[in-house]
Amino acid sequence: MSNVSRRTIDDPAAEAARLLARLSIMLLFIISQLAPIVTRQTIYILLPIGAALLLLSASLAPQTRRLREIAALALTPTALAAFFFVGWTGLSLAWTPFGAGPAERYAKSAATLALVAAACALLPTRTKTSNLNLLPIGTGAAAAALAAVAFLSASSGDQPADLDSNALQRAGLGLALAIWPALGALALRGRWVSAAIVALVSVAACLLARAPNVLPALLVGALVLALSFGKARRAGSLLAILSAALILLAPLAPILLHFAAPERLPAFAAPLENWGLETWGRIIANDGPRLLIGHGFGAAVFGVAGHYLYPDTPRSLLFQVWFDLGILGALGLAAVVARAFYVIGRTRPVLAPFLLGGLATGLTICVLGPAAEQLWWLTLAGLDAIAFALVLKGQFRTRRPRVEPNWGMGRIGAR
């Protein structure tokens, strides 16, 4: 009697792990993209539930990563730079002038980052193609739904003007992030026509939602995508240098503008008032030693909200990092962003351009503001990070395996 090998279906733990992984991916990349279009608070609920299902799936899977492998990931330069930045941010709570508010904000942000990091670290070694397909399906469905709802809302004229209370604008910014891993998932399988359709519908939906600064961000992402094809490694290294320089040299423009035009901006520089550069230069000139350690986490956001800072204070991530965390915080952020560009540029050549474009889009939205100061933006960025990890682990074949047409008849004839 022949021995029959144990089939995968006979392993309840493996089957449960696959089911939980499928449910978590559906929750994270289909429901989490559709629900925020009509209600603002769902993203705070769906991301923790989806990440928890991923963690539970990893604990049941027979090939779960060992603790030694996770520790090795935690000791990579990118992870160490992230630990320094998060740690310095937490330490700055000791001198922030606003008490409990920044501490609560930091606890929520750190918990979100920890959950996202754990979910990315414990993802299966390879993403099944059926699971990977859920990402572009969810993005395409969310783009179509957002475009329809935004068009109807524009016709009725009942959209809130404030970004924090406008669900459509927030969904548009989230979609601007989700486009890129979805396109990467389609590119892995050579579905270029589908990728073009998803891209066109998504861009149209983002524009109809009137998300602030989404058009320049998408243009930057598209430019990076075009320049990265065939030379992703070189593009990743160049973007790493440019992003680090942008973060570290950001105060030069406002301080030079302040000293060049201390009373009033000349006519040709008047548009810079919308960015608050002159105000930032005034703050730098009065900060003194605070430029080294900053005013403490949350000082910029709570300072503007409490009218302690000028009304035209910049709402860019660059200003917040320099004002809250000083030069040490800027060094930490520059290291994290530069390493991210460098590492992504060295992934699969067919995938790297899309991920570089996505990272450039997210960084541009943060630089232009005002989304980066909100917890919901961090949550959307965390969701996008899980999507990046999912695509990086995607299984794909360039060619179907060949099957000999008459192998069965050959065996029958041999008998």
Summary of the structure (lengths in Angstrom):
residues: 415
radius of gyration: 23.8
end to end distance: 19.2
largest distance: 98.7
contacts: 1372
relative contact order: 0.14
helix: 75%
strand: 0%
